[in-house]
């Protein structure tokens, strides 16, 4: 088997193997690493165990770093922590609409599917190299707790998570700030998630800082995160269409990494008709599909806070592919977007993107109505992010683009993570699972900091002396 090669979307960083791309995260030119080639999908049957499917699908991406036996072991350990033996079960909502439940991991969100595995990969590769790393991440609510759950207590890493102060749910915050592990450090930034994400990227672009503290990434700028998410597109499609026929997916979308994994699955041969980009009031991506331009507006708090984003980092990977992998043109376009908060995307790029994607927007009132409707029709309680996806799927199924194929909406979080929204929609607050029942009795530990790279850098450097 040939070893995979990873290249940057900006075209100026060195090519890497999987192990180096895993530990590097953001490329040195500010771009995101992507595989040069996509392997064809292996033959995955509808009744294949999720763990076996994951091993078969990911093995070509990690060749040269982990052999298949090592990968199989890590996959097994990662998904043994899930509350459903199916790992990502599929629920039939009726009328050809399905719900893919990605909330069965330890922190009740889809980020667990990737990070329970990526944490083990990081620990294994750092141990093999005899290295220690500082894992820096930004979260809009779910990535942070999933990363902390995966990395807490490991000897080879410190994990530092930035979250926007006051802009995540109480459950999301406490899942991060109540973890008692000496290698876990939570920083609440006075700003938005986009500010937190910018601080992470700025830290990686500071070569002296990056080298001094051995920075690594767990955000979806790290290719391994996106890679692990490809698997559940394949398994759910096979479950909905055992004959291998086409399906469409509706994906609640903020940073674009989750829906991008579906596009990669399509490139590998999965029969995907349409990827539905489901946005809340922070609809930078839905606006793109209407106006063929990227426009950064002010972030507005919503009932679905994990999607309160205006700068969707992973969209850069799609732009790179749509441009014919022209890193210089991608860098120029993103530079213009940063400078003026608006950038026209070339028509030929848009044409290629429109072949696979469509975008919809739901406001808060529409989100609550969708939560009510879904419960009334199916008895299924959904969180507000999933409601945006379900509502977008309904709109798609009423459009001219819909061709009668099964539509799978990704349920990205357990409703118990957003009790206020559920209570507003249904009149009752959902209970947390037993392992989190005492979450609000646990002591919290976090520091509030200014939106300032110098402050973050000082915190990172201080960890090297503790």
JOPE-V734572 format. One record per run of one state. SS is the DSSP state (A for helix, B for strand, O for the rest). FROM is the first residue (numbers start at 1). LEN is the number of residues. If there is no record, write none. Layout:
BEGIN
SS:FROM:LEN
SS:FROM:LEN
END
This chain:
BEGIN
O:1:5
B:6:3
O:9:7
B:16:1
O:17:1
A:18:7
O:25:1
B:26:1
O:27:5
B:32:4
O:36:14
A:50:13
O:63:5
A:68:12
O:80:10
B:90:5
O:95:2
B:97:5
O:102:7
B:109:1
O:110:1
A:111:19
O:130:3
B:133:7
O:140:3
A:143:9
O:152:5
B:157:8
O:165:5
A:170:8
O:178:6
B:184:6
O:190:3
A:193:13
O:206:1
A:207:7
O:214:1
B:215:3
O:218:5
A:223:18
O:241:6
B:247:6
O:253:4
A:257:11
O:268:4
B:272:8
O:280:4
A:284:8
O:292:1
B:293:3
O:296:9
A:305:3
O:308:7
A:315:8
O:323:4
A:327:14
O:341:1
B:342:3
O:345:2
A:347:8
O:355:2
B:357:5
O:362:2
A:364:15
O:379:5
A:384:14
O:398:8
B:406:6
O:412:1
B:413:1
O:414:1
A:415:12
O:427:7
A:434:3
O:437:2
A:439:3
O:442:5
B:447:3
O:450:3
A:453:13
O:466:1
END
